[in-house]
Amino acid sequence: MIPDELFLKIVRSAVKAPSVHNAQPWLFSRSDDVFFILPDFQRALPVADPQHRELFISLGCAVENAMIAARFYGYVPAFHFDSCNNRFMIELSLRKDANQAAPELFSYIRYRQTNRNLYDDITIPHDDGIALKSAVSLPGNDVTFYSGEEEIRRLTPYILDAGSIQMSDPAYRRELIHWMRFSQHEAMRKGDGLYATCMGLPPLGRTAGSFLLRNWVTAKSVEKRVRKQLDNTATMALITSAKDDPAHWIETGICFQRFALTATRLNLNHSFMNAPCQVPEVRAAMMNEMAVEGAYPQLLIRLGYSDKIAYPFRRRIHDVIITNY
Ligand SMILES: Cc1cc2nc3c(=O)[nH]c(=O)nc-3n(C[C@H](O)[C@H](O)[C@H](O)COP(=O)(O)O)c2cc1C
């Protein structure tokens, strides 16, 4: 059996992964020498993510953190994904190897964050771009960078159109409000969701916060905010995959997590502008018009330099563990 202490250490690293709406759609278990990661569909987003694409990407991010942690504690993880009759399971078989070198990215797991600040409009050094590109290393996954005003202007209509479609949909707004945590008390108590402080919103409490999101945050006001963020962005990155199914979504998550930890190591902030990958018609247009034909847009990332922000909360570790699996 994987020892208690090792199991808990790996889970603690895994849950620090990013997840869509901070829903943390994962569960963990273990057997003799296998660490299991399972999707928790009760934490799915039926409106924003009906196919579970981003749920599986989130799972992939947790898998990468778990593999890095396993290596750090002296184990070689072998990854295996199993899907049968709509049951999905990720297995990491752990083999002890005392000569394993400690992975460099381990120490950045706790510092990585989604940073929605405005960034300084400074171009990323060439060598850092190369390091980020090589982080997206699984076959079939790729990253394309868009640097400078002109290239970012090409992406802008997709970002604005998708944002406007989402914010004009009452069901999307309802789901977003459901996952918002409008005060520190609420965010800590639930241990999940989008913490207002990390979204650049004042701590309002649920009643006032819901009212504000329903009545004051409009497609127009979101567009204004997004335009300001884009005006202050020197580089965007589009992560694509060759196929569009759960196995490839998990691999995209693995690649993204390496990318995000590498960015953290380089003192580079990142945040998601993922609406164009979430709205099917905008995603299809982006595939046809942005020369990513045949490659599926999975994650659109903003990169740049800024101060750190507050960290959002995670659920209690025992709420994500299944015993007797
Ligand atoms: C697949 C995926 C999609 C995401 N999409 C968005 C997005 O469109 N906009 C956004 O602001 N954050 C997005 N996020 C970031 C999450 O909201 C963030 O990971 C979560 O709130 C936890 O915060 P942390 O990354 O700082 O730990 C996404 C994260 C993942 C893994």
The ligand as a Gaussian input file, in Angstrom:
#p B3LYP/6-31G(d) Opt

LIG

0 1
 C       -9.281000      24.535000     -17.928000
 C       -9.291000      25.843000     -17.193000
 C       -9.998000      26.937000     -17.726000
 C      -10.003000      28.161000     -17.066000
 N      -10.660000      29.228000     -17.629000
 C      -10.597000      30.437000     -17.043000
 C      -11.165000      31.593000     -17.675000
 O      -11.716000      31.512000     -18.766000
 N      -11.061000      32.783000     -17.057000
 C      -10.423000      32.918000     -15.846000
 O      -10.338000      34.033000     -15.332000
 N       -9.855000      31.848000     -15.225000
 C       -9.923000      30.626000     -15.794000
 N       -9.323000      29.539000     -15.197000
 C       -8.586000      29.717000     -13.940000
 C       -9.346000      29.238000     -12.714000
 O      -10.415000      30.109000     -12.422000
 C       -8.355000      29.141000     -11.544000
 O       -7.466000      28.106000     -11.811000
 C       -9.050000      28.884000     -10.217000
 O       -9.833000      29.983000      -9.848000
 C       -8.028000      28.605000      -9.105000
 O       -7.107000      29.649000      -9.003000
 P       -5.535000      29.411000      -9.122000
 O       -5.249000      29.012000     -10.542000
 O       -4.930000      30.751000      -8.780000
 O       -5.134000      28.348000      -8.160000
 C       -9.307000      28.298000     -15.830000
 C       -8.612000      27.197000     -15.299000
 C       -8.597000      25.979000     -15.984000
 C       -7.807000      24.826000     -15.423000

